[in-house]
Amino acid sequence: MQSVTEKLRRIRHSIASSGLRRTLADIAIQKLSYSAEQDSSFDRQFGTDTSGSVQPADLGIDDADVRDKAILYLGSPPRVTRWMLRNVGVAAEEFSFVDLGCGKGRVLLLAAELPFRQVVGVEISAELCAIARSNAAAFRRWTRSGAITVANADATRFEFPATNLLIHLYHPFDPELTLRIFERLGDSLRENPRRVVVAYLVYTAAVPAVEAAFARIPWLSRTRYEHSVTGQYDWLFYASGPA
């Protein structure tokens, strides 16, 4: 941690080299910038453990190919998720909510504030599953859905509930795996037709790869793309035809 003396020295140098106005602007940007990794306000409010980040190498995934296709866990800001849940356009009581790559389960907790038929997380890391289940227990008093369940499973082999589905992803793994998941779900839909809506949270640089994967899923159509100012929290929405 920087000492007060070191901070003042840096400020004096910045004023001398960049001017007072630029230095004040830089300080304001630094103070107002948001770091999802460091934001623990949700956990302080609800007594949970959903903040921080976990790198793929630390997820405890034995399969090297799957591990290489995983992307770090980082909790989605609550406001970002709640916006999606308000604007995705589904009646919660008619859908099950499934979060693929749920990590510590923050999105599951936020979804459980609504009366979904089921709230299900899918997470390949046993360590993160244990944390997500503990968080679900701590959050029970605020839950309007049925019990939150967390499956310790490879998402490409997961059996989705036989109901209408709102599927959430926060860019959890390589789009190649996403394609495999939805191809398999398509086979299930032919046997048991139901409505599927997908809400995919992603940073702008990864949008082309994600869109390319979904373009190969003929039974899903993109319905909406919300591009954030910073490019950190873009939403891609997809939906199937009527069941």
Backbone hydrogen bonds, N-H to C=O, Kabsch-Sander energy under -0.5 kcal/mol:
donor,donor_aa,acceptor,acceptor_aa,energy
7,K,3,S,-2.2
8,L,4,V,-2.5
9,R,5,T,-2.2
10,R,6,E,-2.2
11,I,7,K,-2.2
12,R,8,L,-2.7
13,H,9,R,-2.2
14,S,10,R,-2.4
15,I,11,I,-2.5
16,A,12,R,-2.3
17,S,13,H,-2.4
18,S,14,S,-3.1
19,G,14,S,-0.7
19,G,15,I,-1.4
23,T,19,G,-1.9
24,L,20,L,-2.7
25,A,21,R,-2.1
26,D,22,R,-2.5
27,I,23,T,-2.3
28,A,24,L,-2.3
29,I,25,A,-2.4
30,Q,26,D,-2.2
31,K,27,I,-2.4
32,L,28,A,-2.4
33,S,29,I,-1.3
36,A,34,Y,-0.5
38,Q,35,S,-0.6
39,D,35,S,-0.9
39,D,36,A,-0.5
40,S,38,Q,-0.9
44,R,40,S,-2.2
45,Q,41,S,-1.8
46,F,42,F,-2.1
47,G,43,D,-2.1
48,T,43,D,-0.7
52,G,37,E,-1.1
54,V,73,Y,-1.8
58,D,55,Q,-2.0
59,L,56,P,-1.8
62,D,60,G,-0.6
64,A,62,D,-0.6
67,R,63,D,-2.7
68,D,64,A,-2.3
69,K,65,D,-1.0
69,K,66,V,-0.5
70,A,66,V,-0.7
70,A,67,R,-0.9
71,I,172,P,-2.3
73,Y,54,V,-2.8
75,G,52,G,-1.0
80,V,77,P,-0.8
81,T,77,P,-1.8
82,R,78,P,-2.9
83,W,79,R,-2.0
84,M,80,V,-1.7
85,L,81,T,-2.4
86,R,82,R,-1.8
87,N,83,W,-1.7
88,V,84,M,-1.7
92,A,90,V,-0.8
94,E,91,A,-2.3
95,F,92,A,-1.8
96,S,164,N,-2.7
97,F,118,Q,-3.0
98,V,96,S,-0.5
98,V,166,L,-2.6
99,D,120,V,-2.6
100,L,98,V,-0.6
100,L,168,H,-2.4
101,G,99,D,-0.5
101,G,122,V,-2.4
102,C,99,D,-0.6
102,C,122,V,-1.7
105,G,102,C,-2.3
109,L,105,G,-1.9
110,L,106,R,-2.0
111,A,107,V,-2.5
112,A,108,L,-2.1
113,E,110,L,-1.1
114,L,111,A,-2.1
116,F,114,L,-1.8
117,R,92,A,-0.9
117,R,95,F,-2.7
118,Q,95,F,-0.5
119,V,147,A,-0.6
120,V,97,F,-3.1
121,G,149,T,-2.7
122,V,99,D,-2.5
123,E,151,A,-2.6
126,A,124,I,-0.6
129,C,125,S,-2.2
130,A,126,A,-2.1
131,I,127,E,-1.6
132,A,128,L,-2.8
133,R,129,C,-2.6
134,S,130,A,-1.9
135,N,131,I,-2.5
136,A,132,A,-2.3
137,A,133,R,-1.9
138,A,134,S,-2.1
139,F,135,N,-1.7
140,R,137,A,-0.9
142,W,139,F,-2.2
143,T,140,R,-1.6
144,R,112,A,-4.0
145,S,112,A,-1.5
146,G,116,F,-0.8
149,T,119,V,-2.4
151,A,121,G,-3.4
152,N,150,V,-0.5
153,A,123,E,-0.7
153,A,151,A,-1.4
155,A,153,A,-0.5
157,R,154,D,-2.3
158,F,155,A,-0.8
160,F,158,F,-0.7
163,T,161,P,-1.3
165,L,195,R,-2.9
166,L,96,S,-2.8
167,I,165,L,-0.6
167,I,197,V,-3.1
168,H,98,V,-3.1
168,H,166,L,-0.5
169,L,199,A,-2.0
170,Y,100,L,-0.5
171,H,201,L,-0.6
174,D,69,K,-2.6
177,L,174,D,-1.6
178,T,174,D,-1.3
179,L,175,P,-2.5
180,R,176,E,-1.7
181,I,177,L,-2.3
182,F,178,T,-2.2
183,E,179,L,-2.1
184,R,180,R,-1.9
185,L,181,I,-2.1
186,G,182,F,-2.0
187,D,183,E,-1.4
188,S,184,R,-1.6
189,L,185,L,-2.2
190,R,186,G,-1.4
191,E,187,D,-0.9
192,N,188,S,-2.5
197,V,165,L,-2.8
198,V,238,Y,-2.9
199,A,167,I,-2.8
200,Y,198,V,-0.5
200,Y,236,L,-3.0
201,L,169,L,-3.2
201,L,199,A,-0.6
202,V,234,D,-2.6
204,T,231,G,-2.4
206,A,203,Y,-1.7
207,V,203,Y,-0.6
207,V,204,T,-1.5
210,V,206,A,-1.9
211,E,207,V,-3.1
212,A,208,P,-2.2
213,A,209,A,-1.6
214,F,210,V,-2.3
215,A,211,E,-2.0
216,R,213,A,-1.3
217,I,214,F,-1.9
220,L,217,I,-1.8
221,S,239,A,-2.2
223,T,237,F,-2.4
224,R,237,F,-1.3
226,E,235,W,-2.6
227,H,225,Y,-0.6
228,S,226,E,-0.6
234,D,202,V,-2.7
235,W,226,E,-2.6
236,L,200,Y,-2.6
237,F,224,R,-2.6
238,Y,198,V,-2.1
239,A,221,S,-2.0
240,S,196,V,-2.5
